[in-house]
Amino acid sequence: MQVYVDNAATTPMDPEVIAVMTETMKNDFGNPSSIHARGRQVRTIIEKARKTVATLLNASPAEIFFTSGGTEANNMALVRGIKDHGIKYAITSPLEHHAVLHTLEELEDSGQIQLAKLRVDALGRPDLDQLEHLLASQPRTLVSLMHANNEIGTLTDIEMVSALSEEYQASFPSDTVQTVGPFRHDPETLQIDFINGAAHKFHGPKGVGFIYINRNTEIRPLLYGGAQERNMRGGTENVYGIVGLAKAMELAYRDMDAHRTHIQQLKTYLMEQLKTHIPGVRFNGDTDPNNSLYTVLNVSFPCTDLSDMMLFSLDIAGICASGGSACSSGSDIGSHVLQGIGAELDRPCVRFSFSKYNTREEMDYIVEKVGELCAQHA
Ligand SMILES: Cc1ncc(COP(=O)(O)O)c(C=O)c1O
């Protein structure tokens, strides 16, 4: 049996997405910047996809720009948001994805900003009192906090962050890469400057994403070149990717409630079964269904002997999951997220992340295999 439970890394593509992309590849090869019929036909396809994304997000098509994925969108929001608005102070959390952390650290190293990282609690929640304190003492600030942590699934209270940012007139980009697909976002009701999505996290293709830029937030391009994306991103568009992204997002929104119920049930079931069969098992991050991403479960196993071999052994058993080693020795720098929340460094940690394609039988198989491994290494 092969079980794919690494959906926070990437998801398998939906056959319906592959079908629309294939049709577009066959029929629509024109360059969307060409003014002849072949070009215009493809331009229309891109604008239709933009409208789909905008409608689902309750945004205007003018607020959606296609990118190469989540990393580029984060760089665009942070680099341009900071430079173009004369921002000198940024606040983030030590648990952000490297696409955010490394970008902000580079801006700090090059002397463009001073960077503060908020305290986080054992569940990975940033200290919002500290955020308010910093916002009150620093004018012209940017606050970058992710919606859901990709390793432990803990959700940030972005409504609260948005309210604080509005009160203190701070710029607020949120890395929403893990939650576009599983959750609805409404920038009309949330005061937010930038959000982003990556198609491969919700059964679309890799190498394509989008950034939402609030209509009141003006920035210059990150990539200079031609006039594509209304002069905001030079380079011939990834037409097939854009078509696939829009289709994948349409499907994710259409079936969101059913998928959420299905996946949350699997996660709860797996947690219960692990607790029953593996004494001493623990979970990293928030597992309260109201405060956590239902697609992610980070498990800390008691079998300390296994340590780094855990993922390898699961792979041999046909289970594709991700690491989350907190190890900080030798060449393995481990997970900054698990270290940041003070996870026990000697216990093997595994991130299981689920999608609509997972089944209860697969959860039983995981429990059986990790049970065997932990029994052998008790
Ligand atoms: C929270 C988060 N932000 C950003 C990214 C980067 O997205 P991409 O791989 O599309 O560049 C990821 C991908 O793992 C992610 O989980």
The ligand as an SDF file (V2000), in Angstrom:
LIG
                    3D

 16 16  0  0  0  0  0  0  0  0999 V2000
    3.3530   28.7790    4.3210 C   0  0  0  0  0  0  0  0  0  0  0  0
    4.0820   28.6950    3.0180 C   0  0  0  0  0  0  0  0  0  0  0  0
    4.5150   29.8230    2.4420 N   0  0  0  0  0  0  0  0  0  0  0  0
    5.1490   29.8070    1.2660 C   0  0  0  0  0  0  0  0  0  0  0  0
    5.4060   28.6290    0.6060 C   0  0  0  0  0  0  0  0  0  0  0  0
    6.1440   28.6530   -0.6940 C   0  0  0  0  0  0  0  0  0  0  0  0
    5.2840   28.3950   -1.7680 O   0  0  0  0  0  0  0  0  0  0  0  0
    5.8630   27.9580   -3.2070 P   0  0  0  0  0  0  0  0  0  0  0  0
    6.4940   26.6270   -3.0300 O   0  0  0  0  0  0  0  0  0  0  0  0
    4.6660   27.9390   -4.0980 O   0  0  0  0  0  0  0  0  0  0  0  0
    6.8350   28.9930   -3.6290 O   0  0  0  0  0  0  0  0  0  0  0  0
    4.9760   27.4290    1.1730 C   0  0  0  0  0  0  0  0  0  0  0  0
    5.2680   26.1310    0.5130 C   0  0  0  0  0  0  0  0  0  0  0  0
    5.6240   25.1660    1.1330 O   0  0  0  0  0  0  0  0  0  0  0  0
    4.2950   27.4620    2.4160 C   0  0  0  0  0  0  0  0  0  0  0  0
    3.8600   26.3480    3.0090 O   0  0  0  0  0  0  0  0  0  0  0  0
  1  2  1  0
  2  3  1  0
  2 15  2  0
  3  4  2  0
  4  5  1  0
  5  6  1  0
  5 12  2  0
  6  7  1  0
  7  8  1  0
  8  9  2  0
  8 10  1  0
  8 11  1  0
 12 13  1  0
 12 15  1  0
 13 14  2  0
 15 16  1  0
M  END
$$$$
